[in-house]
Each structure stands twice: as structure tokens, then as C-alpha cells.
Amino acid sequence: MVMQLGVMVLAAWASGRLFERMKMPGVLGEIFAGIILGPYLLGSIPLPGFPGGFFPISDGLPVSRELYSITTLAAIILLFIAGIETNIDTFLSFSFVSTMVGISGVIFSFIFGDITGMLFSRTVFGKFYGFLHPVPMFLGIITTATSVGISARILSEKRKMDSPEGITIISAAVIDDVLGIIALAVVIGIIKSGHVMWGQVAAISAKAVGIWLGFTVAGVIFYRHIERFLKKFRDKVTISIMSFSFALLLSGIFEKSGLAMIIGAYVMGLSLSKSDLSFMIRENISVLQRFLVPVFFCTMGMFVNFREMAGWNTLIFGAAYFVVAFASKYLGCGLPAYLLNFSLHGAATVGIGMVPRSEVALIIAGIGLSQGIIPHEIFSVTVTMVFLTTLITPGLLSRMITSEKPILKKEAQSPVEHAKIRYPMPNQQTAEMVLSRVISAFEDEGFYVYRMEIPYTLFQIRKEDTSLTLQYDPSELIFECRRPDEAFVHTLFYEIIADLEYTVRSLQTSIDRDAIGMQILKSAVPGGTRRMHIRNIIRPGTVTSWLKGKSPRDIISELIETIVKAGYLAPEEKENTVSAVFEREKSMSTGMQYGIALPHARSAGIRHLISAVGVSRDGVEFNALDKKPSRIFILTLIPTEGNESYLQYIAEISKFLADKSNRHRILTSAKSSALYRIFASIENPVNGINRRKNSHPSQTE
């Protein structure tokens, strides 16, 4: 089992990335990996040490009981996270819509699934089954169960879990599963007793709905008590583990009560969704989610047995069953959504989101197979329907929820007005420094901060009833909060700026920056262990031995032009880059001693660290530390994204330039090609210097 898990994780990851590159949801790749690895394709091929194959059929299942148990744990994690990601206020505001969508979907799918089994019974089984026969009824029940997992995965990836369509899909899917399990219990009771016992039906239904609603309401009312208890553990990881243990306990209670474990997991997640701990829990549990959930979808793919679909009658029946399963959910859920304020596009989105079947449908089919109610070929037809609805839905749902079309006919009015606060930043370095202080300030105030990449950097900040988001951009920080919290945000930011101003003034009075700058070249001696591939940074086309500029801005523009001509910077980015370098010079000059200047800046227009080297024969006043004209210029552009070590590169260059003889060679180079060869001849990237005697500045000057 350990080896199987390793293979499944690797295969699911590789197949998921492949499908994403083909612009398809990664979950399809994970299912596809399961189909390939399963016992009905490669899994049953004998291998050394595995005579029955690496994934043999075990107790009638394509995976072992132990491995299937792990996938059950994965389903609990998936639904627990889905519950945490659900906005409970939106959940409650759409509860009526979700209930109507769920009930309508169950009615449509059960009736049409049962009728389909009834119509094809003579063709497939050789005899006619009535509407109340166990096989058609089981086919109807199987179609009722929407896969919460598939839809939750897509909605979570697209950050639509707390949107009106996301809330409606997830809530209605949970209702579907509750009603489907109630129907299952009723049908099994009818089969065992041989007749309909309406008292028993009412008792089963009341028990299931009562448990589900009871725990949901209790979670909504008492979530603060749960939150306070969890906070007593203090450590963030321990808090997350304890919260997941609650999800496991509630899942077990639901299973013991005759409901699905995944419903209990969702209810526990929903109870914690409004807690300030929600984002922290999600962050810490995400490692388990990323490991186990692909295993779950890979296992679902292993259930597909194409061999039993070879007969024409079975194929036709399977195709018809899939069409009915798709259409009944699409129409049964889309129509009530359209009648309850969803636009045509929004209703279609809800309908598509309710189409996939997976874990609960397979559980119901497995129960029918194990109790001898349905034959094995019906189980294979069911698995194929599950696979096809799972295969077709993610791509359609992804397109629907990323569309810019309106979801609702009339947008719901928020009871609390929200504010958007923008604080402009002069440059990326300042923005990053201020962001760090902002996060620390919120955490000092007792807030829980959770970072997301979607693809821009977004922080969810929460404490009790205060919830806000912070979007980071190199040019500005953007807060979104409720109007009542706007004054708090301004106060916090004002204090941060005041604190930073005090820090900067303290540094200016206590530290002599010019003295530090003078030490850069004076302390540059051979040595070091860092390999800096300078030839990859200074290129032949970015070196010029005759700079013509007479001012700092002219020199900067001329050097950046060489980078543009060499093809490392787009022409339209030139002026922005020149301005960025010049602004950096105005804040603190990079003119060093010995006639050396090291101008630099970050640029979004380059992909990797790049330098331009130039020599001014007459020298240019560059506000150098020794008050002398600068003649040797090494301009460096650092990519905005990435973590290339600019400072270590400059340190290596400084070691080279600290040698008076190297500076003399640079200043006397008549051609750009000769100047390039001087830098290209740096013999050892570790030291970044031609070793010569008496190379230290203190000995040569």
C-alpha cells in the first residue's frame, strides 16, 4: 500500500500538470492517471514481486480496503476545507435558493434515472422492470448524488467558493447527498420488507434532516465557543490539528447516524468558516489536502472498467444513462435557480456545477452491488456515468465561472457598505517594507493573517467580527473592509508610517552611510565560496568603452540603450527603466570611490539579472563618495520577480574593481570587445578577481 500511494501521488501530480498545460482542469488528469494505473488497464499486469499486478482487484474492488480508507480520509479533508472556504453569511442568504435547487435536482434525477432503468430493462436484462423494482430505483437514487468534491475543487481553484453560484452549488450538493442517503435508506427498507412503510420512511427522513440541520445550526450559533477553545492551544499547527480532529469526530457521528461522513466534515468546516482561525487552519491543513485529495481522484479513476462496457446494448444503455444523469441535474437545478433571481448564465452555471457524481454515487452503487440488489454490469455503467460526468463538468464549470457575464438578475444588496482604501507606494522596495510592517502590526493586534496567491498577492486578515483583505501591489497597498472598520485601518497605517519615519531618522543620525559605502571597495579582498557566473550577467552587446553622456541621466540612458539593443529589455520599457534607475540615484547615489559608479534598479521588463558596462573618458560628476568624477560605470537591472542575488554579484564585481591594475586595464581599453574580455577573463567565479600581488587598495593607493 505504501508503494501504491507513492506511485499514485507521482502519477496524479504528473498527469494533473499535463492536463493543466493543455488548458484542462488538473482533476481530470488525476482521474485519468487512476484509469491508466487501475486493474482494468495496467494495474493487473504481473510484475516481479507482484504476480497479481501492482493494483490488483481486492475483495471485488479495484483498490484495497486500506487504500480506499485513505481516500475516504481525503474526501473528509476536501469537504472540511470546502466548508471553511464557504462564506456563512452568503450561505444563509442563499439557503432557500440552495434548498429549492437541491430538492428539484433530486426529484428530476430520481424520476428520470428510474424511468431510464425501466425503459432499458428488457434490452439489457431480458425482462421488464417496473418503476418500483429495486434496479430502476437504485439507478434513480445513484443519479441524485451530486459530487461535492469535484465542484468544490473547481470552485476553490477559481476562488469562487463564497460567490452566489459557489454557495448555491455546494449547499445544494450537500442537500442532494442528504436526500439521496435518505432515499437509499427508504429503498433498502422497501426491498427488505417487500412493501412501502410510510411511517418508517417518515422516521428515517426526520432523523437524517434533524441531525444535519441540528449540527449545522449549532455550529453557526456556537462557533465562537469552539474558536475560544481552539485558541487555548496557542500553537497554530496544534490549533489546525485539533480543528481537523473535530471534523473527524463529526464525520463519524454523521456516518453512525446513517448520513455520509463528508456531510459532517462540511458542517464542521462551515462552523469554523466565520472564525478568525479559518484561514490559518486552511493554510496548515493544505499540505494534507494537496497530498491526499489527488489520491482520492486517482482512486475514482480506478473504478472505471471499460471491459464490461463492450456489449452494444450495455453501451447504448450507458450512453442514455449518462445523458439522463447530465440533463436531469442541469435542468432540475438550473430551472429553480433561474426562477430565484439567477440570470440565464448564472442558472446554467449552477446546473453545470450540479452535474458531476463521484464519491456518494459510488458509495450508493457499491452498497447495491454488495447487497446483491444490482448486477455488476449496472455497477460498471454507474461508474462510467460517474466518470463521464466528472470528465465533462470541470472544463465547462471553469469556463462558466470565469465568464464576466452577470450571475444574478438583480444583485443582492449588502447590509453593510464596504470601503476600498488605497495607499500609493513610491517603489517596490518601499512597498515590501511597508507590507511587512503592516502584517506585523495586525498580528500584534491579535489578528490572524493568511496569505493567498491568486495570482496576485492577497492577504485575508480576520479577528472576531472584523474581516478585511489586503492586496499587495508594488505600486500600492489596497485594503477592502467594512465602512465601520475604515477608521481603524487609517489609524493603523498612520502609526506604521510614523514609526517608519522615526526609524529612518534614527538610522540617519546614528549611522554614517558614506563611511559604509567607502568600505565596500576597501574591504574587497579575494575569497568567498559563492559561484557568480558573471559572464551570464555581463554580455558582449552590453559593454561599451566610449560613453558619450555628460550627465548622470545621459549615462544611465546610454547604458540602458545597450541592454535594449542586445535584446534583453523591450524598447517600450526603456523610459520606465531609466526613470527607475535615476530615482534610485536621487535617493542615494551609487557613485563610489576610485572613479567607479554602480547604478541599479529593479525592472519588470527583464527576466534575469543583466549588467551594462561603460567607460567615460572624461568622467561624469556622479555625486561620488570621494567627490571625484566617475569613469567606470556598471549598471545593473534586477528582475522584479525572482530572487537573483544582486548584492552578491556586486560584491564579486567590487573584488575585481578593488585591484588598481584591473581598473587601469578597463580605463585603457580602446575597444568594447577588449573591455568585455577583461570581465570575461575573471578566472574564477568563486573569487571574481584576477589574483595579483599587492591588490588591496590600501597597498596600492
N, C-alpha and C positions, 0 to 999 in steps of 0.2 A: 504493500500500500504506500509505503514511503517513496519507493521508486516511481510508482504510478503518479503520485502527487507531483513529484519533480518534473516528470515528462509532461503532465497536463499543464502545469504552470508555464513552462517554457513554450509549449506548443500554442497555448491560448494567447500568450503575450505576442509571439511572433505572428500568428495569424491575425490577431487583433490589429497590430500595427500595419500589416499588409492591407487589410480591408480599409483602414483609415487613409492610407495613401491612395487608395482607389476611390476616395470620397464616399465611403460607406461606413456606417456605424461599426465600431470595433466589436460590439457584442455579437454581430453576425460572424465575425472571424472566429470568436471564441466558440460559438456553436459549431461552425464548420470544422474547427480543429477536433471537436468531440466526435463528429461524424466520421472523420478520417481515422481517428485513433480507436474508435469503438469496435466491439467484437463482430459487427456485421461487415466491416471492411478490413483494416489492417490489424485490429486488436486480437483476432483469433489465429493469426499466422504463428505456427510454432517457432520458438527461438531457443537458442542454447540456454538451459536453465529454466525455461518457461515452456514446457511441452504443450500446454493449452493456449499459448499466446500470452502477450503482455497484459491484455484486457479481456480475459475470458468471461463467458456468461456465468454468473454466480447466483444460484437459487432462483433462476428464471429472470434475473436482472442483468443488464449489460455491465453493471459495476457491482463491486462487493458491498455488503451491508455496511461495513465500516466506512467505505468511501462515500456511500450515499448519506451516511450520518453526517459526514463533514460538509457535504453540500447542503444539508438541512441547516447546519450552523451558519453557512454562508448566506442562505436565504433570510435567516433571522437578522444577521448583520445588515443586509441590504435594506430590509424593511425598517429596522431600527433607525438607520441613517435617513431613510426617506421620511420617517415621522419627524425627526429632528429638523429636517430641512423645510418642513411644512410650516407656513405662517398660520398660527392657530386662529388669529383674528379673521383672516381671509377664509380659513376652513369653516369657521362658524357662520360667516356671512354667506357662504355658498353651500351650507349644509342642506338646505331644502332642495336646491338645484341638484346637488350630488345624489341625494336620496331618490329623487324622481328619475334621474338618469340611470342610476343603478337598478332600480326596480323595473323600469321599462326595458333595460337591456336584458335582464334576467328573463322576463316574460317572453320577449321576442325570441331570444336564443333558445330557450327551453322548448317552446312550441314548435319552432321551425326545425330544431335539431331532432326532436321526437318524430315529427312528420317525415323528415328525410329518412330516418331509420326505418320507419314504417313502409315508405314507398319502395325502398330498395331491398326490403327483407326477402321477398320472393326471389329476386335476381341473385342475391348473394347467398342466402341460406336455403333456398328451395322451398320455402313456405312463408305464408303471410303472417306478420306480427301486427297485432293491433296497437292502438295508441298507448294503452296501459301495460303492454308487455314489457318485461324488465329490460330487454336490449334497447328498444327505441327510447324508453325513459332514461336509461343510462346515457345514451348518446345526447339526449336533450340536456341532462344535468352537466355533462362534460363541457358543453358549449357555453354554459352560464358563467364559468370561472374565468375572469379576466386576469392576466398576469400583471400583478402589481410590480413585480421585479423588472420586467422589460421596460414598461413605461416609466418607472421611477428612474431607471438607469439613463434613459434618453433625456428625460426632463432635468435630471441632476447635471448631466454633462452640458446642457444648454442653459443652465441657471434659470430654469422656468418652474422650479418646484413650487414656489409661492405665488405664481401667477394664477389668474382666474381659471384658465384651462388646466394648469397643472394641479391645482387644488381639486377641481371637479373630477379630473381623471382618476387621481389617486384615491380620493374619498369614495367615488362611485365604484372603483375596483374593489376596495375593501368591503363595501356593501354587497357587491356581487358575490364575493367569496363567502361572506356570512350567509347570504341567502342560498348560495349553491350548496354549502355544507348542511344547512337546514333541509334543503330538498333531498340531499343524499340520505340523511338520516330517515326522512319520511319514506323514501322509496325502498330503502332496505327493510324498514318496518313493514311496509306493504307486502314485500316479497316474502318475508318470513311468516307473516300472519295469513297471507293469501287474500286479504281484503283491506279496504281503507278504514282506518280507525281515526275518526276526526278528532277525538279527544286527545289521542296520542300525538297527532300532528300539531294541535294547538299547544300541547305541553312542551314539545321539542322546540317549536318556534319561539315560544315565550322565554324559555330558558336561554337559548342562543342569543336572542336580541337583548334580553335583560343583562346577561353577562357582558356583552360587547358595550352596550350603552352605559352600564353601570361603571365599568372601569374607565371608559372614556370621560364621562362626566367627573368622576373622582379625580382623574389626572388633571383635568382643566381647573378644578377647584383647589386642589391641594398641592399643586406643583411647587409653590413657594416652600412648603414644609419639606418636600423631597429635596429641593435645592439647598435649604439650610442644613439638612442632614449630610448631604454630599460635601458641602463646604467644610465640614468638620475634619475631613481627611486632609485638607490643605494642599497636599501634593497633587499637581494637575493630572499626572498619569494615573495615580490611585483613584482620583475622582472619576476619571473616564472608565476605569476598570469596574468600579463599583456600580456606575450607572448601567454599564452593559450587563452586569450580573442581575440587576433589577429587570432588564429586558429579557434575560434568560428565564428568570423566575416567572414573570408574567406570561411568557410564551408557553411555559409548561402548564400553568394554570389554565390557559385557554385550550391547550391540547387535551388536558384531563376533562375539560368541560364539554368536549366534543367539537370545539372550533379549531381552526388552523393555528399553528404556532405563530405563523408570520403575522396574523392579525394582532396577537398580543404584543409582538415586537413593535409593530407600527403604533399601537396605542401608547406604549411606553415612550417611544420617541416623540410622539405628539405631545405627551405630557411635559416633556423637557424642552419642547421647541421654544417656549417663551422665556425659559430660564436664561440668565446671563452666562451659564455654563455651556449652552448649546453648541456654540462654535468651537469651544475648546474641546468638548467631548468628540465632536465630529472630526476635528483635526487629529486627535490621538487615536481614534478608532480607525481612521482612514487607512492605516497600514494593514490592519486585518482585512479591511474591505478590499483593498487592492490585491491582496494575496488570495483570498478565498472566493470572492464573487466570480472571477474568471473561471475558477474550478467548477462552480455551480453551473454556469452556462455551457462549459465544456461537457459536463455530465449530461445536460439536457440533450446535447447533440448525439451522445452515445446511444440514446434510446431509439434513434431512427433506424428502422430495419427495412431497407429497400427490397430485400429478397421476397418478403411476404406481400409486396405490392405488385408482383409480376403479372398476376391474372388480370384480364381486361375488365371483368366485372368489378373486381376489387378496386382497380384504378379509377374506373368511372364513378364508383361509389365514393372513393376517397376524394376525387375532384369535386363532386357535388357537395360532399360534407364540408369541404374547405370553403366553397363558395357560400354555402348557407351560414357557416360559422362567421365568415367575414361580413356578409351583408346584414345578418341579424343584429350583430353588435353595432355596426356602422349606422344603420337606420334606427335601431331600437334606442340607441343612446344619443344619436345626433338630433333626432326629431324633438324630444323633450328639451334638449339644450337650446334648440332654435326657438322654441316656444317660450323659453325662460330667459330672454334677454341676450342670448348669444347671437352674434351675426352668423351669416351663412358660412363664412370661413371659420369662425370660432366653433360652430356646431360640428362642422366637418372635422376640425382638429380633435374635438372631444370624441367623435365617433371613431376616428382612426386610432386614437390613444387607447380605446377600449377593446380593440380587435385582438391583440396578442393573447394567447393562452400559454401557460407554462406549468409552474410548479403545482398549483391546486388542481388543474385539469389532469395532470399526470398522476397525482395522488388519487383522485377520484377514479380514474381509469384503472390504476393499479389495484384499488380496493375491489372494483368489479371483476377484474381478472383473477385475483387471489381467492375470491369467494365463489368463483365459477358462474358468475352472472353473465359475463360477456365472453365470447371466444377470443382466442389470441389474435386472429386477423382483425377483429374490431379494435383491439388494443393498438395494433400497428397502424391502422387507419387513424386512430386518435392521435398517436404520436406524430404521424405525418402532418395531420391538421395543425397540431401544436407547432411543429417545425415551420410549416409554410406561413402561418400567421405571425410567427416570430420573425421569420425571414423578411416578410414584406413590410411589416409595420415600422421598424426603426428608421428606414430610409424615408418613408412617407411622413412619419411624425416629425423627423428632423427638419424636413422642408417646410412643413406646415407651421411649426412653432417659431421658425426663424424668419417667416414672412412678415412683412411690415403692414399687412392688412389688419384692420381693427378686429378684435376678438369679440367685443360686446357691441350690441346695438346702441346702448346708452351706458357710458362709463359710470361706474359706481362712484358716488361722492364720498371722499374720505371724511370721517367725522373730525379729524384733526388736520389742520393745514400744515404742510411741510415747507421747509426753507432750504435753499441751496446757498451755501456760503463759499465764496472763492477767495483764496489768498494767493496773489501772484508771487512767483519766485524769480529772482534775477538769473539764476543758472541752476544746473543740475546739482552741483556740489552743495549749494546752499539748501536746495530743496531736500536733499538726502539728510543733511544735518538737522534741519528743522523737523523733518518727519520723525527722525529718531527721538528727538526731544518730545514731540507730541505724543508718540506711543508711550514713552516712559511716564509722561505726565498723566495720561489716562490710567495707566496701571497703578501709579501711586495713589490715584483717587479711588482705587478699588474696582475699576472697570476690567472686563475680560476682552482682550483684543484678539481677533482671528484674522489672519491674512489669507487672501484668495488671489489667484491669478486667472483672469477671465476675458481676454488675455492681459488687460492692463491690471495694475496692482490695486486691489481694493481691500480695505480693512473694515470688518464688522466689529463695532465697539458697543458693548452692552453692559448695563448694570441695573438690575431690578427693572423698573418701568422705563428707564432711559435707554433708547436704542438709536444709534446713528451709524452712518457709513462715512468712510474717508477714502476718497480716490486720490491716488498719488500720480502726479504727472511732473516731469522735470520743470515745467513752466508754471505750475500752480498746484495747490492743495485744495481739494473740493470736499466740503462737508455737506452731508444731507441729513437733516434732523427735523424733528417736530418744532413748530414755532415756539412752544414754551421752553425748549432747550436751547434756543438760539443764543440767548444772553450768556448761558454757561459756556458755550463754545467760544464766543468772543472773549470772555474773561480768561479762559484757559490759554487761548492763543496769545493774548496780550501779555500775560505773565511769562510765557515762554520767550517772546521777543525781548522783553525787558531783561530776563535772565541771560539771554544770549548776548545782549549789548553789554551787560556788566562783565560777562566772561571775556569778551573781546577786549574791553578796556583794560581789564586786569592783565591780560596777556601782553598788550602793547606797552604797559608801564613796567612790567616785571621781566620781560624777555627782549633781548636785542636781536631782532630778526636779521639785521645786516651782519652782525657778528656770526650768526649761524650760517648765513649764506657764504661768508668768506671761508668757512671751514670745509665747504663741500669739496673744493679743489685742493685745499691744503691738506686735507685728511685722506685724499685719494691715493692709496698705495696698492701695489699688486696684491692679489689674493682673492679668495672667495671661491665658492663652490657652485654657484648658480650658473647654468648654461644659458647665455643670452645670445641667440642666433642673430647677430647684428646685421648680417648680410640679407636677412629676410626683412629687415626694417628699413635699412638704407639701400635703395635700389639705384642702378646706373642712371635711370632717367630723372631721378630726383636730386642730382648733385650738379651744382654749377660753381665754377671757380671765379666768375666775374659778375657779382651782383651790381646792379646799376642804381638801386634805390638810394635816396638821400635822407630818408626819414624812416622811423620805425614802421609806420604803416606801409610805406612803399616796399620795405624789405620783406615784411610779412606777406604782402600781396604777391610779391615776386616769387617767394619760396612756395607758396600755396599753388601758384600757377604751374610750377614744375610738377607738383603732385597731380594736378588736373590733367596736364598733357601726358603724363605717364599712365593715365587711366585708372588711378586709384581713388579719384574723387570726381563726382559728376559736376559738369560745368555750372549747373544751376545751384549747386551747394557752395560755390566759391565765396560769394559775398557774405553769406551767413557765417562761414568758417573764418574768413578774415576778421569779421566783427567779433567773433567769439575769442580769437587769439588776442586781438587788440584790447578787448575789455579785460581780459586776464592780465595784460600788461599794465593797464591803468590801475588795477587794484594792488599789484605788487610786481615790480619789474623783475624780469628774469635775466637782466644783464649782470654777469658775474665779473670776476677779475680776469686779468691776462687777456683782455680783448675777446672774451667768449660770451655769447648770449644763447640761452636755451628756451626760446618761446615755445609755448604749448597750449593746447586746449582740447576739450572733448568735442567730437563731431559725430552726428548721426549719419553722415554721408559716407563713412568708411567702414570696412568690415574687420580690419585688423590694424595693429599698431604700424604707423608709417612715419618716416622722417624725411625731411628735405634738408640738404646741407648746402651752404653757400658761403662765399668769401667776398667781403667788401674790401677792395684795395685801399681806399681812402679812410675807411672806418665811418661809423654812424653813431651819433650820440644816442645811447640806449638806456640812459639812467643807470649805468653800471655801478656796482658796489665800490669800485676803486675810482670812480668818476672819470674814467678814461673811455675813449671811443671803442665800440665793439667792432670786431672784424670777422670773427668766426661765428657763424650762425647755424645752429642745429634746431630746426623747427620740427616739433613732433605733434602728430594728431592721434588722439586716443579714441577708440570707438566708444560710443555711448553705452552700448550693450556689451557685456563680456567682462572678464577680469584679467586682461593682459597687464603684466607688471611694468608699467611705465617707469615707476620710480627706480626699480632695479636696473632697468635699461639705462636710465640717465646716470645711475651710479657707475655702471660699467664704462659708459662714454667718458665720464669725469676722470676715471682712472687713466684712460688713454690721453685725454687732453691735459692732464696734470704734468705730463712729460714735455719739457720745453722743446726738445728736439722734434717731437711729434707736431707741436704747434708750428714750428719753423717749416717743416715739410708741407704742412697744409697751406701756409701763407705763401710759399714759393711755388706752389703747383700752378703751372701755366694753363693746363687744360683740365676740363671737367673729368675726363677719363682718368687722368693721373690722380686727381683728387679722390675719385671713387676707389681707385686701387689702394690708396692709403688706408681707407676704412675697411676695405675688403680684406686687407692683409693682416688684420688683427689676428695674430696667430692662434690664440687660444680663447674660445668664447667664455671659458671659466674665469680667466683673468681679465680679458678685454683690454690688454695692453701689451705693447712691444717691450719686452724686458731689456732695459738698458741700464748701465751703471749711472749712478748719480741722477736718478729720475725724479726724486722727490723735490717738489717746488722749493722747500726750504734750503736745499743744497744747490739748486740751480739759479735761484733768484734771491 
